[in-house]
Every structure is written in structure tokens, then in C-alpha cells.
Amino acid sequence: MKILYVVDLHGYSKRFERVFQSAIDHGVEAVISGGDNFSDLFVAPWDKAIESQNNLFTKFLPSHLKKYENAKIHWACILSMHDLEIFDQQFISLCKKSNYFHNCQNQIARIGGYEFVGTGNVVDIPFPPKNRCRRDTKRCKMDKQFGQPIGITKQGWVPIKDWEKQLRSFPTLLEDLLALPETKELQKSVYIIHHPPKGLGLGSIFLDADKAPIIGDLPKSPEKDIGSEAVYSFLEDRQPLLALHGHVHESPMVTGKWRGKIGNTVCIQPGQNENKDKTHFMIIDLPSLKMERFLE
């Protein structure tokens, strides 16, 4: 089975179109999207992110995904922090409209003899918004925050008065991972986990303000690994065939690494182009684990 893996599309229709055409060109059986699919929370004001995601679900995705069904290509994805929770039900309803559409968020999708499952929940970031944020493990302390923590409701964005208390009321990312349904055969299991594991060079950010401006008093080192200890520990214990990640767009450029291993599990992080009209993606043959990274 051959798949196309892409992550961090951030709601840009040209990226969606490029992915579909690439799926056709490469003859894949499925496109797997690893989270942060439907909106861009870095637009200002943030209310535009709500409007743009609503437009995507009502005006673009229904007809776009019909192309997958007509081409008999499966489309599967998880939801992460840039996929606004107020639209979760629309996403679930959309996935129920065809046997070629799959929701892999906290549930298993069986495609071509393989099982796909994962979560888009991420380790808490030190700035807003707080959509799907978690503590990594129970021993982790909350980072110093920059800016007012905010959450999302159907009425729009709202300030969170005591984010630390709310954060501690949620399961940790490790608990989220351990709660995922277990697949039948690990050597035919693909875990889609938006946050990359720590220690493989798949989750590193620039700390050089000239290369990637970051607000806040951060260490004066050129890069920082913000990968997850929980993800590493979970994959080390579970040992699926493949783990697909994203979240840190620039990491492959920072470290020069887009692939690593935890035991027998191969971990992939293709990164993403900051040009909204272009995209990075992977073509992966699952039986052989031969793969190629495509950069636009």
C-alpha cells in the first residue's frame, strides 16, 4: 500500500488541491493528513480563522473530497490545535458521508490492510490560543506564558482566567496516548501523532530572531528541541510500524532531519513550507517503508 502523508496545511485551498493532484500523480491509495488542516491561527484578527474554517467546511471541502471518492483514494486525518474544536462535529459528519473519508482522531481507520490511529493534541505552548493543549506528563510544569491565554467557544474566542488550573484538569498528552484504542497488529499499524517525539531532531525550533522571530525571553541558543517526552515513551513501548508527525514546520530545516527511529518504529516529520501556495509531503510505500520527501 502506498500513501501520501502531509501535515500543517492550515486551511489553504491551493495546498489541498496540490495534495490531491500529487496523490493522482503518484498513484497512492490514501492521503493521510496529520493535523492543523483547516485554519491558520496566525492570521489577525483571530476571528478571521473562524470565518475561514467555516468557509472551508461549507464551500470547499464537500466538493473537494468528492474528488477523492470519485478517484477511489482514501482521505484520512487527525485534528490538532489549528483545527478549531467548534467545527469538530462538522468534521465528523463529513467523514461519515463516504467510505473513503476517515476520522483517525482517537479512533482506528482500517485502510488497505493497515490501521491508522492518532491524536492531534499537543504539548502546551507558552502563548495563545490553547486549542487542544496538554501537559506532556504529570511531572511537567507550565511554561511562563506570553500573552493572555484564550480558548474557543461557539460564541468566539474567550479569555481563560486560570489556564494553569484548566490545564491540570485535562489528561496529559501521555494519558491521551495511552487511551488510544489498540490496533490488532503493530507491524501494520500507523500512528498519526501531531507532536513529534523529543530527541530525534524532529521537533526543533529556531531561537535566532533573524530567522524565526519568537516573542519572549528564551535561551540564547540557536535551536531548541520542543519534542515530546510522552510521545517518545509511548512509541518506545508500543512499537508500531510507522509514526507520522508535524507541528514544528521548520524542524527539518533546523536539524537537517526528517526521519528517525525509536526501536523498530520509523518516525517521519516532513516539515512544511511557509509559502501558503506550496507544500511539502511524503510518498511512503508501507510494506517496504521506502519513502521520498517532496519539497515545493
JOTA-V520524 format. One record per residue. SS is DSSP state (h for helix, s for strand, l for the rest). PHI is phi in whole degrees, -180 to 180 (* if undefined). PSI is psi in whole degrees, -180 to 180 (none if undefined). Layout:
ss->SS phi->PHI psi->PSI
ss->SS phi->PHI psi->PSI
//
This chain:
ss->l phi->* psi->132
ss->s phi->-112 psi->133
ss->s phi->-124 psi->157
ss->s phi->-108 psi->126
ss->s phi->-112 psi->130
ss->s phi->-140 psi->155
ss->l phi->-150 psi->154
ss->l phi->63 psi->51
ss->l phi->-75 psi->-28
ss->l phi->55 psi->34
ss->l phi->80 psi->7
ss->l phi->-85 psi->117
ss->h phi->-62 psi->-34
ss->h phi->-64 psi->-35
ss->h phi->-66 psi->-44
ss->h phi->-58 psi->-44
ss->h phi->-65 psi->-41
ss->h phi->-64 psi->-39
ss->h phi->-65 psi->-46
ss->h phi->-61 psi->-46
ss->h phi->-63 psi->-37
ss->h phi->-67 psi->-36
ss->h phi->-62 psi->-41
ss->h phi->-65 psi->-48
ss->h phi->-62 psi->-35
ss->h phi->-97 psi->0
ss->l phi->62 psi->42
ss->l phi->-83 psi->159
ss->l phi->-92 psi->-21
ss->s phi->-153 psi->147
ss->s phi->-109 psi->126
ss->s phi->-111 psi->124
ss->s phi->-110 psi->123
ss->l phi->-93 psi->26
ss->l phi->105 psi->166
ss->l phi->53 psi->54
ss->l phi->-89 psi->-40
ss->l phi->-112 psi->-10
ss->l phi->-152 psi->164
ss->l phi->-118 psi->106
ss->l phi->-80 psi->2
ss->l phi->-94 psi->2
ss->l phi->-76 psi->158
ss->l phi->-131 psi->138
ss->l phi->-73 psi->164
ss->l phi->-62 psi->-25
ss->h phi->-58 psi->-26
ss->h phi->-66 psi->-28
ss->h phi->-66 psi->-38
ss->h phi->-65 psi->-46
ss->h phi->-63 psi->-43
ss->h phi->-69 psi->-37
ss->h phi->-70 psi->-37
ss->h phi->-62 psi->-43
ss->h phi->-63 psi->-38
ss->h phi->-62 psi->-45
ss->h phi->-72 psi->-34
ss->h phi->-93 psi->-31
ss->h phi->-112 psi->-23
ss->h phi->-115 psi->-54
ss->h phi->-61 psi->-43
ss->h phi->-55 psi->-48
ss->h phi->-76 psi->-34
ss->h phi->-65 psi->-46
ss->h phi->-70 psi->-23
ss->h phi->-61 psi->-29
ss->h phi->-64 psi->-37
ss->h phi->-64 psi->-45
ss->h phi->-62 psi->-44
ss->h phi->-65 psi->-34
ss->h phi->-87 psi->-3
ss->l phi->58 psi->42
ss->l phi->-112 psi->130
ss->s phi->-76 psi->146
ss->s phi->-128 psi->122
ss->s phi->-137 psi->145
ss->s phi->-158 psi->165
ss->l phi->-110 psi->171
ss->l phi->-114 psi->136
ss->s phi->-128 psi->-164
ss->l phi->-65 psi->-24
ss->l phi->-92 psi->6
ss->l phi->-104 psi->101
ss->l phi->-64 psi->131
ss->h phi->-63 psi->-24
ss->h phi->-68 psi->-12
ss->h phi->-106 psi->8
ss->h phi->-58 psi->-42
ss->h phi->-67 psi->-34
ss->h phi->-66 psi->-38
ss->h phi->-64 psi->-46
ss->h phi->-61 psi->-43
ss->h phi->-64 psi->-39
ss->h phi->-62 psi->-42
ss->h phi->-67 psi->-24
ss->l phi->-81 psi->-6
ss->l phi->-81 psi->-12
ss->l phi->-154 psi->147
ss->l phi->-69 psi->-8
ss->l phi->-95 psi->-3
ss->s phi->-109 psi->136
ss->s phi->-137 psi->131
ss->s phi->-95 psi->114
ss->l phi->-103 psi->7
ss->s phi->-74 psi->105
ss->l phi->66 psi->18
ss->l phi->-150 psi->158
ss->l phi->-92 psi->133
ss->s phi->-113 psi->129
ss->s phi->-104 psi->117
ss->s phi->-136 psi->123
ss->l phi->57 psi->34
ss->l phi->85 psi->1
ss->s phi->-115 psi->158
ss->s phi->-116 psi->131
ss->s phi->-119 psi->129
ss->s phi->-156 psi->152
ss->s phi->179 psi->-168
ss->s phi->-147 psi->145
ss->s phi->-100 psi->4
ss->l phi->-63 psi->144
ss->s phi->-130 psi->161
ss->s phi->-65 psi->138
ss->l phi->-52 psi->138
ss->l phi->-102 psi->155
ss->l phi->-84 psi->20
ss->s phi->-148 psi->162
ss->l phi->-75 psi->165
ss->l phi->-85 psi->179
ss->l phi->-115 psi->26
ss->l phi->-62 psi->118
ss->l phi->63 psi->28
ss->s phi->-86 psi->147
ss->s phi->-141 psi->160
ss->l phi->-73 psi->148
ss->l phi->-66 psi->-56
ss->l phi->-138 psi->173
ss->l phi->-65 psi->-28
ss->l phi->-81 psi->-8
ss->l phi->-76 psi->140
ss->l phi->-99 psi->152
ss->l phi->-71 psi->135
ss->l phi->-68 psi->157
ss->l phi->-59 psi->133
ss->l phi->-95 psi->144
ss->s phi->-118 psi->110
ss->l phi->96 psi->160
ss->l phi->-70 psi->122
ss->l phi->-61 psi->135
ss->s phi->-133 psi->153
ss->s phi->-123 psi->179
ss->s phi->-122 psi->134
ss->s phi->-130 psi->175
ss->l phi->-65 psi->-19
ss->l phi->-88 psi->-5
ss->s phi->119 psi->-162
ss->s phi->-78 psi->140
ss->s phi->-135 psi->143
ss->s phi->-69 psi->146
ss->l phi->-103 psi->117
ss->l phi->-69 psi->-44
ss->l phi->-130 psi->85
ss->h phi->-66 psi->-38
ss->h phi->-61 psi->-43
ss->h phi->-64 psi->-44
ss->h phi->-66 psi->-41
ss->h phi->-60 psi->-42
ss->h phi->-71 psi->-17
ss->h phi->-81 psi->-16
ss->l phi->-87 psi->156
ss->l phi->-61 psi->155
ss->l phi->-75 psi->168
ss->h phi->-62 psi->-38
ss->h phi->-61 psi->-43
ss->h phi->-65 psi->-38
ss->h phi->-60 psi->-44
ss->h phi->-66 psi->-43
ss->h phi->-66 psi->-22
ss->l phi->-85 psi->-7
ss->l phi->-63 psi->144
ss->l phi->-63 psi->142
ss->l phi->-82 psi->136
ss->l phi->-80 psi->163
ss->l phi->-77 psi->-38
ss->l phi->-136 psi->111
ss->h phi->-63 psi->-32
ss->h phi->-75 psi->-2
ss->h phi->-126 psi->31
ss->s phi->-114 psi->135
ss->s phi->-121 psi->119
ss->s phi->-98 psi->128
ss->s phi->-106 psi->103
ss->s phi->-125 psi->109
ss->l phi->-57 psi->-43
ss->l phi->-80 psi->127
ss->l phi->-75 psi->158
ss->s phi->-74 psi->156
ss->l phi->-78 psi->147
ss->l phi->92 psi->-1
ss->l phi->-107 psi->-1
ss->l phi->77 psi->19
ss->l phi->-103 psi->-2
ss->l phi->-139 psi->46
ss->s phi->-106 psi->140
ss->s phi->-112 psi->153
ss->s phi->-73 psi->142
ss->l phi->-113 psi->8
ss->l phi->-86 psi->113
ss->l phi->-61 psi->-24
ss->l phi->-72 psi->-24
ss->l phi->-99 psi->-38
ss->l phi->-151 psi->92
ss->l phi->-56 psi->128
ss->l phi->-129 psi->130
ss->l phi->-82 psi->136
ss->l phi->121 psi->163
ss->l phi->-87 psi->87
ss->l phi->-103 psi->159
ss->l phi->-55 psi->148
ss->l phi->-87 psi->48
ss->l phi->-110 psi->157
ss->l phi->-70 psi->-23
ss->s phi->-152 psi->163
ss->s phi->-144 psi->133
ss->s phi->-84 psi->112
ss->l phi->-106 psi->22
ss->l phi->-65 psi->167
ss->s phi->-99 psi->127
ss->h phi->-66 psi->-36
ss->h phi->-63 psi->-44
ss->h phi->-63 psi->-43
ss->h phi->-60 psi->-49
ss->h phi->-62 psi->-42
ss->h phi->-64 psi->-47
ss->h phi->-69 psi->-35
ss->h phi->-61 psi->-38
ss->h phi->-80 psi->-42
ss->h phi->-80 psi->-42
ss->l phi->59 psi->57
ss->l phi->-74 psi->173
ss->l phi->-62 psi->-46
ss->s phi->-147 psi->143
ss->s phi->-128 psi->130
ss->s phi->-112 psi->130
ss->s phi->-132 psi->179
ss->l phi->-168 psi->-127
ss->l phi->77 psi->-52
ss->l phi->-101 psi->92
ss->l phi->-55 psi->-42
ss->l phi->-88 psi->-4
ss->h phi->-54 psi->-47
ss->h phi->-60 psi->-29
ss->h phi->-76 psi->-33
ss->h phi->-71 psi->-46
ss->h phi->-105 psi->-16
ss->l phi->77 psi->13
ss->l phi->-121 psi->133
ss->l phi->-128 psi->0
ss->s phi->-141 psi->142
ss->s phi->-153 psi->179
ss->s phi->-135 psi->142
ss->s phi->-122 psi->102
ss->l phi->64 psi->-122
ss->l phi->-96 psi->-2
ss->s phi->-86 psi->125
ss->s phi->-87 psi->130
ss->s phi->-113 psi->134
ss->s phi->-124 psi->137
ss->s phi->-143 psi->96
ss->l phi->-74 psi->-15
ss->l phi->72 psi->-179
ss->l phi->-150 psi->145
ss->l phi->-75 psi->138
ss->l phi->-81 psi->-8
ss->l phi->-79 psi->116
ss->l phi->-66 psi->-15
ss->l phi->-92 psi->-1
ss->l phi->-127 psi->166
ss->l phi->-152 psi->154
ss->l phi->-103 psi->146
ss->s phi->-157 psi->168
ss->s phi->-119 psi->143
ss->s phi->-110 psi->123
ss->s phi->-129 psi->127
ss->s phi->-92 psi->111
ss->l phi->-67 psi->-42
ss->l phi->-61 psi->-39
ss->l phi->-99 psi->-16
ss->l phi->59 psi->25
ss->s phi->-76 psi->137
ss->s phi->-150 psi->158
ss->s phi->-139 psi->138
ss->s phi->-100 psi->126
ss->s phi->-108 psi->128
ss->l phi->-118 psi->131
ss->l phi->-110 psi->none
//
